[in-house]
Amino acid sequence: MIVMNKIRGLIEKLQIHSTQSQLPGSPTSIEKPFEETEINQLLGHASILSLSEEAEDKILTYEIITRLLEVRSGDDSRLLNSAEVIMSRLGNFPGRKLLRERFNFSGEKIPSFLKLECLSREVENSVFIDEESIQLTDFQYNFYSSLQEEKALSVSAPTSAGKSFVLGLNLIRKLREKDGQCIVYIVPTRALIAEVSSRVRDSLRQYKLDDIIIRTAPFAISKEKSQNGVVYVLTQERLMNYLSDTTDEMPIITSLIVDEAHEIQNGKRGMLLQSAIDYLLKKYPRTEVLFASPLIKNPGYFFNVFNISDNGKFFTETISPVSQNIILASDVVGKTKEINFQLLSDRKRIPLGNRTVDFKFRGKKSIQKANLASEISKNDESVIIFANGPSDAESVAKEISETIKNYVPSPDIKLFIDFIRKEIHPDYPLIECLESGVGFHYGKMPSIVRSGIETLFKNDEIKYICCTSTLLQGVNLPAKHIIIENPKSGDSPMTRSDFLNLSGRAGRLLKEFHGNIWCIRPSTWDDSSYEGDNLQEISSAISSVMTDGGSLIQNLLSENVGSGKTIDEAEMAFSKLYQDYHYSENHSSIEVYRTDENSENLDRTISAISQVIVDLPSDIIEKNSGIRPDYLQRLYSFLSMKEHIEDYLLISPYAAGAKRKMENVIDAFIDCFEWDLSESYRNLISHLAYNWIWGKSLGELLEKRVSFVRGRQPSKKASTIIRDYLNVLEHDIRFKMVKYFSAYNDILRVVLTHNGIDVEEIELESYHIYLEFGSCKKEALNIMAMGLSRFTALHLSNVSDAIPESSGIDEYFNKIKAMDVINLKIPSLCKQEILKMQGKSVRLAAANK
């Protein structure tokens, strides 16, 4: 609807007042206060807008009423009564709950007819599980109803819209309705597995569904053991491993949940995600599918990509129960201690004035971010500082810690620090930061440390955390404030969709009406991702590669492509296009990329692909889509020519000669996959890989590495050595070598069969599993399959009353559920992790004995 100029002016004034109160420093000018008539006009306008069905009107209604509450500090009973009714009309029951708790408001004086209206909205948006009535927002109710009715659903909604809560309710419904459900929940990174599996387990426990199996490893479960139901929480890589070993004895996958589905647009991992979903739907075409994404314009796109044409529904929600202030912070010429602030609202920059601060807004950027974080955080408000890489995250965290004086760490933080000293390394830089109540967080950290930081932040034990783009991949770490400067995702400027995903984490549901995103020096950003449309159109990573007809693939095959990330994407794209060309009828899958502009170039790409000759079974190519088909063929030819194939049968890592055999296979990868490794680096990764699968503690590995490097480079910082070594572990060992050894076993089976050897009589060692999980010990692997970390699994598998090795995962789970955890001789952090699995969430200090 058209907003009158006067009202528009009042709304802008309201935005200025409510935001200025949150700015750091001293104002250089004083804003004129609101008059009572202006409050009345705004309140009346919000009341009228709240009856509208238009999303824009609902968003504006929320903005007006919540900003009035912030400006008046809840002193006006008439305003509180109106807010109660308006929040009910909007279906924003989390916001209404915050209203009641923050202002100790009961709504007793609301007129009866309006109370009845509020009650009717509650009833409309309620769902019932057992005797419990649960109020949902309008979006959540629509989402939940759609999940009940549709076989295929794609939904796009803001980060804080409450998708995860509804997914939990829907899991309960599905598992109760029918026995034998096998539900696969795909998450984009390993960093998310623990969080999602824990959330699923908590939901099931709340509704007495303790007999449902939850797995985070690609280990098969028989139909007999999964009669009550099973939920797998897997990355796309683990899903491919699971699918490659499926048999008739395993349960049929009934439902697929693709969380953060927009990741399909991101490089090689997006291509692998697409391949994994394709492969699953090919094996289990009757699977019910849900795609969940943050704000995208075309959620129905996934139906086209995966040829889902029947019984599908898609929709986009733009309303969030928490909103964000995008605040632009810029230099003031000639005044190093002044900052100019603007509020970005509806594509308009609203001046907020200059502020005088107690620090120089110049010089080293990490120090500026540290000082700004310290200034904006009031009343223990939480702050996330976005960093463009692990090194930057550590640097900013260190600077913030140096600005904090007289901080006394809590007992939980002291125990966490003690754990890091003993189990990681005494010089790990996180220790110094935590001593001042500051943390950092990035993907290539030990999982239990990363989870520990998340727990401390969520429990308000620490208020500052420096994060990298891992935060974009679904890690649930909302905060009152997020600070960003010229952000990047990897090596590229952050896209608008990633900015929206990140900024959606500002503002904690049930804690704040608004979150703040502080954009530092926006005029200097490589890409103005802070402004633009709130709905972004996505396309798959492979579609982006094929926009010009596939020049990247042509360059790859003519050995005219770069290195690193570019070559990885090119190889993944080539594998996908090879399958599209050879395994689809009439090349239909590859023809979808043809346009008038790229037609000739696409023909050249098709010609180049058609000349690649591979005679391996198609399922080998599909299972191992992360490796070039011609490289797989090379490995097959290499093994086929060996007279003594038994020399290439991997043996238990504990057996004599196991390391030499593993290194022989690594050498085969170097030759067949053109893995460009120097001799020293090859020795480094083979040594690390072998000790990793042996189950050596990470602390021992890091201690030896730091000592070795410092023996040659005494001045090199321990933080850099540790970060580099963890990067080798995560990228080369737990990613690249995992996919190589998985392909190796698949191809070895083909060679053995061709040689007349019955592969059913030979148990091939699963080095790809050992390498990803960091142990070849059955006890430890079974414990990790339940969702516990490697640290905890190794400690548990070594306790004196360990379960016999022949026991299955279920026996381990039942044993662990009944354990007297407090009295175990293991670190407190490991005890806390087990207690959480038992449903006994406790603070770290409570687990210490």
Rosetta blueprint (number, residue, H / E / L):
1 M L
2 I L
3 V L
4 M L
5 N H
6 K H
7 I H
8 R H
9 G H
10 L H
11 I H
12 E H
13 K H
14 L H
15 Q H
16 I H
17 H H
18 S H
19 T H
20 Q H
21 S L
22 Q L
23 L L
24 P L
25 G L
26 S E
27 P E
28 T L
29 S L
30 I L
31 E L
32 K L
33 P L
34 F L
35 E L
36 E H
37 T H
38 E H
39 I H
40 N H
41 Q H
42 L H
43 L H
44 G H
45 H H
46 A H
47 S H
48 I H
49 L H
50 S L
51 L L
52 S L
53 E L
54 E L
55 A H
56 E H
57 D H
58 K H
59 I H
60 L H
61 T H
62 Y H
63 E H
64 I H
65 I H
66 T H
67 R H
68 L H
69 L H
70 E H
71 V H
72 R H
73 S L
74 G L
75 D L
76 D L
77 S H
78 R H
79 L H
80 L H
81 N H
82 S H
83 A H
84 E H
85 V H
86 I H
87 M H
88 S H
89 R H
90 L H
91 G L
92 N L
93 F H
94 P H
95 G H
96 R H
97 K H
98 L H
99 L H
100 R H
101 E H
102 R H
103 F L
104 N L
105 F L
106 S L
107 G L
108 E L
109 K L
110 I L
111 P L
112 S H
113 F H
114 L H
115 K H
116 L H
117 E H
118 C H
119 L H
120 S H
121 R H
122 E H
123 V H
124 E H
125 N L
126 S E
127 V E
128 F E
129 I E
130 D L
131 E L
132 E E
133 S E
134 I E
135 Q E
136 L L
137 T L
138 D H
139 F H
140 Q H
141 Y H
142 N H
143 F H
144 Y H
145 S H
146 S H
147 L H
148 Q H
149 E H
150 E L
151 K L
152 A E
153 L E
154 S E
155 V E
156 S E
157 A L
158 P L
159 T L
160 S L
161 A L
162 G L
163 K H
164 S H
165 F H
166 V H
167 L H
168 G H
169 L H
170 N H
171 L H
172 I H
173 R H
174 K H
175 L H
176 R H
177 E H
178 K L
179 D L
180 G L
181 Q L
182 C E
183 I E
184 V E
185 Y E
186 I E
187 V L
188 P L
189 T L
190 R H
191 A H
192 L H
193 I H
194 A H
195 E H
196 V H
197 S H
198 S H
199 R H
200 V H
201 R H
202 D H
203 S H
204 L H
205 R H
206 Q H
207 Y L
208 K L
209 L L
210 D L
211 D L
212 I L
213 I E
214 I E
215 R E
216 T L
217 A L
218 P L
219 F L
220 A L
221 I L
222 S L
223 K L
224 E L
225 K L
226 S L
227 Q L
228 N L
229 G L
230 V E
231 V E
232 Y E
233 V E
234 L E
235 T L
236 Q H
237 E H
238 R H
239 L H
240 M H
241 N H
242 Y H
243 L H
244 S H
245 D L
246 T L
247 T L
248 D L
249 E L
250 M L
251 P L
252 I L
253 I L
254 T L
255 S E
256 L E
257 I E
258 V E
259 D L
260 E L
261 A H
262 H H
263 E H
264 I H
265 Q H
266 N L
267 G H
268 K H
269 R H
270 G H
271 M H
272 L H
273 L H
274 Q H
275 S H
276 A H
277 I H
278 D H
279 Y H
280 L H
281 L H
282 K H
283 K H
284 Y L
285 P L
286 R L
287 T L
288 E E
289 V E
290 L E
291 F E
292 A E
293 S E
294 P L
295 L L
296 I E
297 K L
298 N L
299 P L
300 G L
301 Y H
302 F H
303 F H
304 N H
305 V H
306 F L
307 N L
308 I L
309 S L
310 D L
311 N L
312 G E
313 K E
314 F E
315 F E
316 T E
317 E L
318 T L
319 I L
320 S L
321 P L
322 V L
323 S E
324 Q E
325 N E
326 I E
327 I E
328 L E
329 A E
330 S E
331 D E
332 V E
333 V L
334 G L
335 K E
336 T E
337 K E
338 E E
339 I E
340 N E
341 F E
342 Q E
343 L E
344 L E
345 S E
346 D L
347 R L
348 K E
349 R E
350 I E
351 P E
352 L E
353 G E
354 N E
355 R E
356 T E
357 V L
358 D L
359 F L
360 K L
361 F L
362 R L
363 G L
364 K L
365 K H
366 S H
367 I H
368 Q H
369 K H
370 A H
371 N H
372 L H
373 A H
374 S H
375 E H
376 I H
377 S L
378 K L
379 N L
380 D L
381 E L
382 S L
383 V E
384 I E
385 I E
386 F E
387 A L
388 N L
389 G L
390 P H
391 S H
392 D H
393 A H
394 E H
395 S H
396 V H
397 A H
398 K H
399 E H
400 I H
401 S H
402 E H
403 T H
404 I L
405 K L
406 N L
407 Y L
408 V L
409 P L
410 S L
411 P H
412 D H
413 I H
414 K H
415 L H
416 F H
417 I H
418 D H
419 F H
420 I H
421 R H
422 K H
423 E H
424 I L
425 H L
426 P L
427 D L
428 Y L
429 P L
430 L H
431 I H
432 E H
433 C H
434 L H
435 E L
436 S L
437 G L
438 V E
439 G E
440 F E
441 H E
442 Y L
443 G L
444 K L
445 M L
446 P L
447 S H
448 I H
449 V H
450 R H
451 S H
452 G H
453 I H
454 E H
455 T H
456 L H
457 F H
458 K H
459 N L
460 D L
461 E L
462 I L
463 K L
464 Y E
465 I E
466 C E
467 C E
468 T L
469 S H
470 T H
471 L H
472 L H
473 Q H
474 G L
475 V L
476 N L
477 L L
478 P L
479 A E
480 K L
481 H E
482 I E
483 I E
484 I E
485 E L
486 N L
487 P L
488 K E
489 S E
490 G L
491 D L
492 S E
493 P E
494 M L
495 T L
496 R H
497 S H
498 D H
499 F H
500 L H
501 N H
502 L H
503 S H
504 G L
505 R L
506 A E
507 G L
508 R L
509 L L
510 L L
511 K L
512 E L
513 F L
514 H E
515 G E
516 N E
517 I E
518 W E
519 C E
520 I E
521 R L
522 P H
523 S H
524 T H
525 W L
526 D L
527 D L
528 S L
529 S L
530 Y L
531 E L
532 G L
533 D L
534 N L
535 L L
536 Q E
537 E L
538 I L
539 S L
540 S L
541 A H
542 I H
543 S H
544 S H
545 V H
546 M H
547 T H
548 D H
549 G L
550 G L
551 S H
552 L H
553 I H
554 Q H
555 N H
556 L H
557 L H
558 S L
559 E L
560 N L
561 V L
562 G L
563 S L
564 G L
565 K H
566 T H
567 I H
568 D H
569 E H
570 A H
571 E H
572 M H
573 A H
574 F H
575 S H
576 K H
577 L H
578 Y H
579 Q H
580 D H
581 Y H
582 H H
583 Y L
584 S L
585 E H
586 N H
587 H H
588 S H
589 S H
590 I H
591 E H
592 V L
593 Y L
594 R L
595 T L
596 D L
597 E L
598 N L
599 S H
600 E H
601 N H
602 L H
603 D H
604 R H
605 T H
606 I H
607 S H
608 A H
609 I H
610 S H
611 Q L
612 V L
613 I L
614 V L
615 D L
616 L L
617 P L
618 S H
619 D H
620 I H
621 I H
622 E H
623 K H
624 N L
625 S L
626 G L
627 I L
628 R L
629 P H
630 D H
631 Y H
632 L H
633 Q H
634 R H
635 L H
636 Y H
637 S H
638 F H
639 L H
640 S H
641 M L
642 K L
643 E L
644 H L
645 I H
646 E H
647 D H
648 Y H
649 L L
650 L L
651 I L
652 S L
653 P L
654 Y L
655 A L
656 A L
657 G L
658 A H
659 K H
660 R H
661 K H
662 M H
663 E H
664 N H
665 V H
666 I H
667 D H
668 A H
669 F H
670 I H
671 D H
672 C H
673 F L
674 E L
675 W L
676 D L
677 L L
678 S L
679 E H
680 S H
681 Y H
682 R H
683 N H
684 L H
685 I H
686 S H
687 H H
688 L H
689 A H
690 Y H
691 N H
692 W H
693 I H
694 W H
695 G L
696 K L
697 S L
698 L H
699 G H
700 E H
701 L H
702 L H
703 E H
704 K H
705 R H
706 V H
707 S H
708 F H
709 V H
710 R H
711 G H
712 R H
713 Q L
714 P L
715 S L
716 K L
717 K L
718 A H
719 S H
720 T H
721 I H
722 I H
723 R H
724 D H
725 Y H
726 L H
727 N H
728 V H
729 L H
730 E H
731 H H
732 D H
733 I H
734 R H
735 F H
736 K H
737 M H
738 V H
739 K H
740 Y H
741 F H
742 S H
743 A H
744 Y H
745 N H
746 D H
747 I H
748 L H
749 R H
750 V H
751 V H
752 L H
753 T H
754 H H
755 N L
756 G L
757 I L
758 D L
759 V H
760 E H
761 E H
762 I L
763 E L
764 L L
765 E L
766 S L
767 Y H
768 H H
769 I H
770 Y H
771 L H
772 E H
773 F H
774 G L
775 S L
776 C L
777 K L
778 K H
779 E H
780 A H
781 L H
782 N H
783 I H
784 M H
785 A H
786 M L
787 G L
788 L L
789 S L
790 R H
791 F H
792 T H
793 A H
794 L H
795 H H
796 L H
797 S H
798 N L
799 V L
800 S L
801 D L
802 A L
803 I L
804 P L
805 E L
806 S L
807 S L
808 G L
809 I H
810 D H
811 E H
812 Y H
813 F H
814 N H
815 K H
816 I H
817 K H
818 A L
819 M L
820 D L
821 V H
822 I H
823 N H
824 L L
825 K L
826 I L
827 P L
828 S H
829 L H
830 C H
831 K H
832 Q H
833 E H
834 I H
835 L H
836 K H
837 M H
838 Q L
839 G L
840 K L
841 S L
842 V L
843 R L
844 L H
845 A H
846 A H
847 A H
848 N L
849 K L
